């Protein structure tokens, strides 16, 4: 795995790029002084010492004395990640308890832009489905949501996939229609209460429209029903 990809992932756990680089260095070397870390990473000596100290404050490293030299060792990856996740969960609980009372307002139509934002929204929708979910997506994009789809299937909630190829998803309540034509099309309906539709892919605008408006959800649901009927007709099921 590339060093850059690993440090990018570490940054998702609240480390700066400099701290992530030093953490990777400690994992790779076992232990380092600030001077050694500076030589190995190309970070200036003063920044290396400061970065190691801040990394230790964030729980990514521990200090040890070796003679007259202060060195650092990396905290195990599993332990570091678990501690950060637990801290985030505690923070989430605090934010929920202390959030200002939300004003009641009818949700309108929301534009979601960017691949990461769309993927996060789809994952959230699927994870909150109580009864059923309809998903329109190219097969090559479905692995992005595989964990959420497997959870739906395992719980017995109805899951309908409209995709362009066969996709393995076990469950009595799972229906897969592998003949969809649509390229970068992405769409989700959850429990007839919210819907998202738009494009997701390397050659698309990565823009979606989302709403909990009943007329929007029903309109999109009817469109998908028509698409399913057409696919059944093509396969000779009607």
C-alpha positions in Angstrom: 0.0 0.0 0.0 1.3 3.5 -0.8 2.5 5.6 2.1 0.3 8.5 0.8 -2.9 6.4 0.9 -2.2 5.2 4.4 -1.6 8.7 5.7 -4.7 9.9 4.0 -6.7 7.3 5.9 -5.0 8.3 9.2 -6.1 11.9 8.7 -9.7 10.7 8.7 -9.0 9.8 12.4 -8.2 13.4 13.3 -4.4 13.5 12.6 -2.8 16.3 10.6 -0.8 15.1 7.6 2.4 15.7 9.5 1.2 13.7 12.5 0.0 10.9 10.1 3.4 10.8 8.4 5.2 10.5 11.8 2.8 7.8 12.9 3.5 5.8 9.8 7.2 6.3 10.4 6.9 5.0 13.9 4.9 1.9 12.7 7.6 1.3 10.1 10.7 1.9 12.3 9.4 0.6 15.7 10.7 3.6 17.6 12.3 7.0 16.8 13.6 10.1 18.4 12.6 13.4 17.0 16.0 13.7 15.3 15.6 10.3 13.7 12.0 10.9 12.6 13.1 14.2 11.0 15.8 12.4 8.9 13.4 9.6 7.9 10.4 11.8 6.9 12.1 15.0 5.7 10.1 17.0 8.2 12.2 19.7 9.9 13.6 18.8 13.3 11.5 21.3 15.2 8.3 20.2 13.5 9.2 16.6 14.0 9.6 17.1 17.8 6.3 19.1 17.9 4.5 16.6 15.7 5.5 13.6 17.9 4.4 15.4 21.0 1.0 16.3 19.5 0.7 12.7 18.1 1.2 11.4 21.7 -1.4 13.9 22.9 -3.9 12.4 20.4 -3.1 8.9 21.5 -1.1 7.8 18.5 2.3 7.4 20.2 3.9 6.9 23.6 7.1 8.3 24.9 10.0 6.2 26.2 13.4 7.1 27.7 16.3 5.3 26.1 19.4 6.5 28.0 19.4 10.2 27.7 17.3 10.1 24.5 13.6 10.6 24.4 12.0 8.3 21.8 8.5 7.5 20.7 6.7 4.3 19.8 3.5 4.0 17.9 0.3 2.9 19.6 -1.1 -0.3 18.0 -3.3 0.6 15.0 -6.3 -1.3 16.4 -6.0 0.3 19.8 -5.5 3.8 18.4 -8.5 3.5 16.1 -10.7 2.0 18.8 -9.9 4.8 21.2 -10.6 7.5 18.5 -13.9 5.8 17.6 -15.0 5.5 21.2 -14.1 9.2 21.8 -16.2 10.2 18.7 -19.1 8.1 20.0 -18.9 9.9 23.4 -18.8 13.2 21.6 -21.8 12.2 19.5 -23.8 11.4 22.6 -22.9 14.8 24.1 -23.9 16.6 20.9 -27.2 14.8 20.8 -28.0 15.7 24.4 -27.0 19.3 24.1 -28.2 20.2 20.6 -30.6 23.2 20.3 -34.2 22.2 19.7 -34.7 21.9 16.0 -37.4 24.0 14.5 -40.1 22.1 12.8 -40.0 22.7 9.0 -41.2 20.9 6.0 -38.2 19.4 4.2 -37.9 20.6 0.6 -35.7 19.5 -2.2 -32.0 19.2 -1.5 -29.1 19.1 -4.0 -26.2 16.8 -2.9 -23.0 17.3 -4.7 -19.7 15.3 -4.6 -19.1 11.6 -4.6 -18.3 11.3 -0.9 -21.4 13.3 0.1 -23.6 11.1 -2.1 -22.1 7.9 -0.9 -22.5 9.0 2.7 -26.2 10.0 2.1 -27.0 6.6 0.4 -25.3 4.7 3.3 -27.3 6.7 5.8 -30.6 6.1 4.0 -30.0 2.4 3.7 -28.9 2.1 7.4 -32.2 3.8 8.5 -34.6 1.7 6.4 -37.2 0.1 8.6 -39.1 -2.0 6.1 -37.8 -1.8 2.6 -35.3 -0.1 0.2 -35.2 0.2 -3.6 -31.7 0.8 -5.0 -30.8 1.8 -8.6 -27.1 1.6 -9.2 -24.4 0.3 -11.6 -23.0 -3.0 -10.4 -19.5 -1.6 -10.1 -20.8 1.0 -7.6 -22.7 -1.5 -5.4 -19.7 -2.6 -3.4 -19.7 0.9 -1.9 -22.9 0.0 -0.2 -22.4 -3.7 0.3 -22.3 -3.6 4.1 -25.6 -1.7 4.3 -27.2 -4.0 1.7 -26.1 -7.1 3.5 -27.5 -5.8 6.7 -30.9 -5.2 5.1 -30.9 -8.6 3.5 -29.9 -10.3 6.8 -32.6 -8.6 8.7 -35.3 -9.7 6.3 -36.2 -6.2 5.1 -37.3 -6.1 1.5 -34.5 -5.1 -0.8 -34.9 -4.4 -4.5 -31.8 -3.8 -6.7 -32.0 -2.5 -10.2 -28.5 -2.9 -11.7 -26.8 -3.8 -14.9 -25.3 -7.2 -13.9 -25.9 -10.0 -11.4 -24.9 -9.0 -7.9 -24.7 -11.6 -5.1 -27.0 -10.7 -2.2 -28.7 -13.5 -0.3 -32.1 -13.2 1.3 -35.7 -14.3 0.7 -36.8 -10.6 0.5 -34.1 -9.7 -2.0 -35.0 -9.0 -5.7 -32.3 -8.3 -8.2 -33.0 -7.0 -11.7 -29.7 -7.1 -13.6 -30.8 -5.7 -17.0 -31.0 -2.0 -16.2 -29.5 0.4 -18.6 -28.4 3.7 -17.0 -24.7 4.1 -16.7 -24.0 6.4 -13.8 -27.6 6.5 -12.5 -28.0 6.2 -8.8 -31.3 6.1 -6.9 -32.7 5.1 -3.5 -36.2 4.9 -2.0 -36.5 4.1 1.7 -39.8 3.1 3.3 -41.7 5.3 0.8 -40.6 8.3 3.0 -37.5 9.6 1.3 -35.8 9.3 -2.1 -32.6 10.2 -3.8 -31.8 10.2 -7.5 -29.1 11.5 -9.7 -25.6 10.5 -11.0 -22.7 8.8 -9.3 -19.5 7.7 -11.2 -16.1 8.8 -12.5 -17.6 10.2 -15.7 -20.6 12.0 -14.2 -21.4 15.2 -12.5 -21.9 13.4 -9.1 -25.0 15.4 -8.3 -28.2 14.1 -6.8 -31.6 15.4 -5.7 -32.9 14.3 -2.4 -36.3 14.9 -0.7 -38.8 13.5 1.8 -41.6 15.2 -0.1 -44.4 12.6 -0.7 -45.1 13.7 -4.2 -41.4 13.4 -5.1 -41.1 10.0 -3.5 -44.3 8.6 -5.1 -43.3 9.9 -8.5 -39.9 8.3 -8.4 -41.4 5.1 -7.0 -43.9 4.8 -9.9 -41.0 5.4 -12.3 -39.1 2.5 -10.8 -42.2 0.3 -10.8 -42.6 1.0 -14.5 -38.9 0.1 -15.1 -39.3 -3.2 -13.2 -42.4 -4.1 -15.2 -40.5 -3.3 -18.4 -37.6 -5.5 -17.3 -40.0 -8.4 -16.5 -41.6 -8.0 -19.9 -38.2 -8.2 -21.6 -37.4 -11.3 -19.7 -40.7 -12.9 -20.6 -42.0 -12.9 -17.0 -45.2 -11.2 -18.2 
